[in-house]
Amino acid sequence: MRALARVFCGKVLAGLQQAFERGELRFAGSVAGLAAPGTFWAFCATLHVQDPLGVET
């Protein structure tokens, strides 16, 4: 199950990153700060090190 969760989360994260690079994402409200490239990429880096089931790796 963990292996499948990692693959799925990796694909979702890659899709978000591609959409960001193409300018297809809009951020509003409490996440508006993610519109800044440095903030977005830092946020993605935190997601990349987490275990998809909630345990940091």
WOMO-V951147 format. One record per pair of residues at least 4 apart in sequence whose ideal C-beta (glycine too) atoms are under 7 Angstrom apart, sorted by the first residue. I is the first residue (numbers start at 0). J is the second residue. D is the distance in Angstrom with one decimal. If there is no record, write none. Layout:
I/J/D
I/J/D
This chain:
0/4/6.2
1/5/6.3
1/52/6.4
2/6/6.6
3/7/6.3
4/8/6.1
4/51/3.8
4/52/5.8
5/9/6.1
5/51/5.5
6/10/6.5
7/11/6.5
8/12/6.2
8/51/4.1
9/13/6.2
10/14/6.3
11/15/6.5
12/16/6.4
12/43/6.4
12/46/5.8
12/47/6.6
13/17/6.4
14/18/6.3
15/19/6.3
16/20/6.5
16/43/6.1
17/21/6.4
18/23/4.2
18/24/5.1
19/24/5.1
19/39/5.7
26/30/4.9
26/31/5.0
26/33/4.6
26/34/4.5
27/31/5.7
32/38/5.1
33/38/5.5
33/39/4.9
33/42/6.0
35/39/6.7
36/40/6.2
37/41/6.2
38/42/6.3
39/43/6.4
40/44/6.4
41/45/7.0
42/46/6.8
43/47/6.2
44/48/7.0
45/49/6.9
48/55/6.4
48/56/6.3
49/55/5.5
50/54/4.1
50/55/6.3
50/56/5.0
